Amino acid sequence: MAKRVSKKVTDAKSSAHGSSPGQENDKGIEEQILFFYYSYLKPYGKYVLYSVIIVLLAGGGVSFAIAAQKAEMAKAFDKLAESDSTKELQEIADKHSGSAVGALAAFRVARQVYEDGEYTESAEKFKKFVESYPGHELVPKAKVGRAYALEGAGRLQQAQDVFAEAGNSEQIAEQIRADALIGAARCAKERGEQDKAREFYRSAKSVTDAEMYVKRAESALSRLAEAADTEQASAENGSVSQGEGKASPADKESEGTGAAGAPE
């Protein structure tokens, strides 16, 4: 083959004698084309073609895989929208763990368990959500949801701490912060820490202008003041009433505790 290429190149050079400069340039280009063809394209052309085909097939395979994954996620979101039971939601959360649909399913499981009155389990599921999806937009609500669950389980000191942590975080939306601070105040009042409760209620008023939360805090502060006045008057009369200064069921309801107060 080398002799054939050499002969063609030699023939090309021979035919170039006596030609014009333009013709000599044309012959030079022809020689380069012939050299490339016989040296590379002809013996290796099929391998180049195979490589191109492989690349195209691989690219098509990746596109197909992406399309299939998107279709599966769409089906998962549809199933999530139709699911109401804790079991179904948990199955979606487990199957699609680490994905957007998995995160939403996990959050809904925690809320559903809370609404079912399983407060300790709900607290654990909210905690797991925060750990599994630390950058998710629902993390602030999950933190407050965990605090509500702890409060429901009667773990008031822990609930107060979790509420306070969320309420004092400037990275959380102001209304969620206000709700958390009111929760912390409620727990403090239940634990007999009236001064601490007042501090939390005032903080709740300071972090938001939302009328609902401001009114809740102001109403709670008024009840604390009335309870303190009643207790003082009773003390002066020598007949301190047992249990004064603590929250009544009506107080707790007006402050948004329970399922109504849990984050959406």
SVG drawing of the C-alpha trace seen along z (x, -y; Angstrom):
<svg xmlns="http://www.w3.org/2000/svg" viewBox="-62 -45 70 47">
<polyline fill="none" stroke="black" stroke-width="0.4" points="0.0,0.0 2.9,-2.3 4.3,-1.8 0.9,-2.6 0.6,-5.8 4.2,-6.7 3.5,-6.1 0.3,-8.2 2.2,-11.0 5.1,-10.7 2.7,-10.8 1.0,-13.8 4.3,-15.6 5.4,-14.7 2.2,-16.0 2.7,-19.2 5.9,-20.2 5.2,-22.8 2.0,-23.9 1.1,-27.3 1.4,-28.3 -2.3,-27.9 -2.3,-24.5 0.7,-23.5 -1.4,-24.5 -4.3,-22.4 -2.0,-19.4 -0.6,-19.9 -4.1,-19.8 -4.9,-16.7 -1.7,-15.0 -2.7,-15.7 -6.2,-14.4 -4.9,-11.2 -2.3,-10.7 -5.0,-11.1 -7.4,-8.8 -4.9,-5.9 -3.1,-6.3 -6.0,-6.8 -9.6,-6.9 -9.5,-3.7 -7.9,-1.4 -9.6,-2.9 -12.8,-4.5 -15.0,-1.7 -13.7,-2.0 -14.5,-5.7 -18.0,-4.9 -18.4,-2.4 -17.3,-5.0 -19.8,-7.5 -22.6,-4.9 -21.7,-4.0 -21.7,-7.6 -25.1,-8.2 -26.5,-5.1 -25.1,-6.0 -26.6,-9.5 -29.9,-8.1 -29.8,-5.7 -29.1,-8.5 -32.0,-10.5 -34.3,-7.6 -33.3,-6.9 -33.9,-10.6 -37.3,-10.5 -38.2,-7.3 -37.1,-8.8 -39.3,-11.9 -42.3,-9.7 -41.8,-7.7 -41.6,-10.8 -44.8,-12.2 -46.6,-8.9 -45.2,-9.2 -46.5,-12.7 -49.9,-11.6 -50.0,-8.8 -48.9,-11.1 -51.8,-13.5 -54.3,-10.6 -52.9,-9.0 -54.4,-9.6 -53.4,-6.7 -50.2,-6.7 -49.2,-3.4 -49.4,-4.5 -47.5,-7.7 -44.8,-5.8 -44.4,-3.5 -43.9,-6.5 -41.5,-8.1 -39.4,-4.9 -39.5,-4.1 -38.5,-7.6 -36.2,-8.5 -33.9,-11.4 -36.2,-12.8 -38.7,-15.7 -41.7,-13.4 -40.0,-11.4 -39.5,-14.5 -43.2,-15.6 -44.4,-12.1 -42.2,-11.9 -43.4,-15.3 -47.0,-14.2 -46.4,-11.0 -45.1,-13.0 -48.2,-15.3 -50.6,-12.4 -49.1,-10.5 -49.4,-13.7 -53.1,-14.1 -53.6,-10.4 -52.4,-11.3 -49.2,-9.4 -47.1,-12.3 -43.9,-10.6 -43.7,-8.8 -44.6,-12.1 -41.8,-13.9 -39.3,-11.2 -40.5,-11.4 -40.3,-15.2 -36.8,-14.9 -35.8,-12.3 -37.2,-14.6 -35.0,-17.4 -32.0,-15.1 -32.7,-13.5 -33.6,-16.7 -31.6,-19.5 -31.9,-22.0 -35.6,-21.4 -38.0,-24.4 -40.3,-22.5 -37.5,-22.1 -38.7,-25.2 -42.2,-23.7 -40.9,-20.3 -38.9,-21.8 -42.0,-23.5 -44.1,-20.4 -41.6,-18.3 -42.0,-20.8 -45.9,-20.5 -45.5,-16.7 -43.2,-16.9 -45.7,-19.2 -48.5,-16.7 -46.4,-13.9 -46.0,-15.9 -42.3,-16.6 -42.7,-20.3 -39.1,-21.2 -37.9,-19.6 -40.8,-21.1 -40.0,-24.6 -36.4,-24.3 -37.3,-23.2 -39.9,-26.0 -37.5,-28.6 -34.7,-27.5 -37.0,-27.8 -38.5,-31.1 -35.1,-32.7 -33.8,-31.7 -33.7,-34.6 -33.5,-32.2 -37.1,-31.2 -40.2,-33.1 -41.5,-35.6 -45.0,-34.0 -43.4,-30.6 -41.1,-32.2 -44.0,-33.9 -46.0,-30.7 -42.9,-28.9 -42.4,-31.6 -46.0,-31.4 -45.5,-27.7 -42.5,-28.2 -44.4,-30.6 -47.2,-28.2 -44.9,-25.4 -43.1,-27.8 -46.5,-28.8 -47.5,-25.1 -44.2,-24.5 -45.0,-27.4 -42.4,-29.8 -44.7,-32.8 -41.9,-35.4 -40.3,-33.3 -43.7,-32.9 -44.2,-36.7 -40.8,-37.0 -41.7,-34.6 -45.0,-36.2 -43.4,-39.7 -40.8,-38.2 -43.6,-36.8 -45.1,-40.2 -41.8,-41.7 -41.0,-39.3 -44.1,-39.8 -46.8,-42.3 -49.3,-39.5 -52.5,-40.4 -53.4,-36.8 -50.1,-36.2 -50.0,-39.6 -53.5,-39.1 -52.7,-35.7 -49.7,-37.0 -51.5,-40.0 -54.4,-37.9 -52.1,-35.5 -50.3,-38.4 -53.6,-39.8 -54.6,-36.5 -51.2,-36.2 -51.6,-39.7 -55.1,-38.9 -53.9,-35.7 -51.1,-37.5 -53.5,-40.1 -55.9,-37.5 -53.1,-35.5 -51.8,-38.7 -55.3,-39.6 -55.8,-36.1 -52.5,-36.2 -53.3,-39.5 -56.6,-38.0 -54.8,-34.9 -56.6,-32.6 -54.4,-31.7 -56.5,-29.6 -54.9,-26.3 -53.8,-26.2 -54.2,-29.9 -51.8,-31.2 -51.9,-28.0 -53.4,-27.7 -57.0,-26.5 -58.2,-24.3 -59.7,-27.5 -56.4,-29.3 -54.6,-26.6 -57.2,-26.5 -57.0,-30.3 -53.2,-30.1 -53.3,-27.7 -52.1,-24.5 -53.0,-21.0 -53.6,-20.1 -55.0,-23.5 -51.7,-25.1 -49.4,-22.6 -47.7,-23.8 -49.4,-23.2"/>
</svg>
